[in-house]
């Protein structure tokens, strides 16, 4: 379940995080913060937990993983995945 959409977030990131399926991912009792860096834009964090994922502006919290691409590449990934 994707529970938070920041309207300022790039559409491709909203699309990708919106596909989160808690029935497929196994985070146990934990959560993960994945930094999504838009090289020609802003940096966002997908915060993924047991039942939901949120997309928020990166706020200085330490991520568990980082992915970076330009906005065009993020759009291609969202279209292909």
For each residue, the residues with C-beta under 8 A, 3 or more apart:
1: 20 22 51 52 53
2: 5 17 18 19 20 52 53 54 55
3: 52 53 54
4: 54 55 56
5: 2 9 14 18 55
6: 9 44 55 56 57
7:
8: 42 57
9: 5 6 13 14 44 55
10: 13 14 38 41 42 44 71 74
11: 14 15 75 78
12: 15 16 71 74 75 77 78
13: 9 10 16 17 36 38 44 46 55 74 78
14: 5 9 10 11 17 18 55
15: 11 12 18 19 78
16: 12 13 19 36 46 74 77 78 81
17: 2 13 14 20 46 53 54 55
18: 2 5 14 15
19: 2 15 16 81
20: 1 2 17 25 46 48 52 53
21: 24 25
22: 1 25 50 51 52
23:
24: 21
25: 20 21 22 48
26:
27: 30 31 32 48 49 50
28: 50
29: 50
30: 27 49 50
31: 27 47 48 49 50
32: 27 47 48 64 65
33: 45 46 47 48 61 62 63 64
34: 45 46 47 48 63 64 65 66 67
35: 43 44 45 58 63 65 66 67
36: 13 16 43 44 45 46 67 68 74
37: 43 66 67 68 69
38: 10 13 41 42 43 44 68 69 70 71 74
39: 68 69 70 71
40: 70 71
41: 10 38 71
42: 8 10 38 57 58
43: 35 36 37 38 57 58
44: 6 9 10 13 35 36 38 55 56 57 58
45: 33 34 35 36 55 56 57 58 59 61 63
46: 13 16 17 20 33 34 36 53 54 55
47: 31 32 33 34 53 54 55 56
48: 20 25 27 31 32 33 34 53
49: 27 30 31 52 53
50: 22 27 28 29 30 31
51: 1 22
52: 1 2 3 20 22 49
53: 1 2 3 17 20 46 47 48 49
54: 2 3 4 17 46 47
55: 2 4 5 6 9 13 14 17 44 45 46 47
56: 4 6 44 45 47 59
57: 6 8 42 43 44 45
58: 35 42 43 44 45 61 63
59: 45 56
60:
61: 33 45 58
62: 33
63: 33 34 35 45 58 66
64: 32 33 34
65: 32 34 35
66: 34 35 37 63
67: 34 35 36 37
68: 36 37 38 39
69: 37 38 39 73 74 77
70: 38 39 40 73 74
71: 10 12 38 39 40 41 74 75
72: 75 76
73: 69 70 76 77
74: 10 12 13 16 36 38 69 70 71 77 78
75: 11 12 71 72 78 79
76: 72 73 79 80
77: 12 16 69 73 74 80 81
78: 11 12 13 15 16 74 75 81
79: 75 76
80: 76 77
81: 16 19 77 78
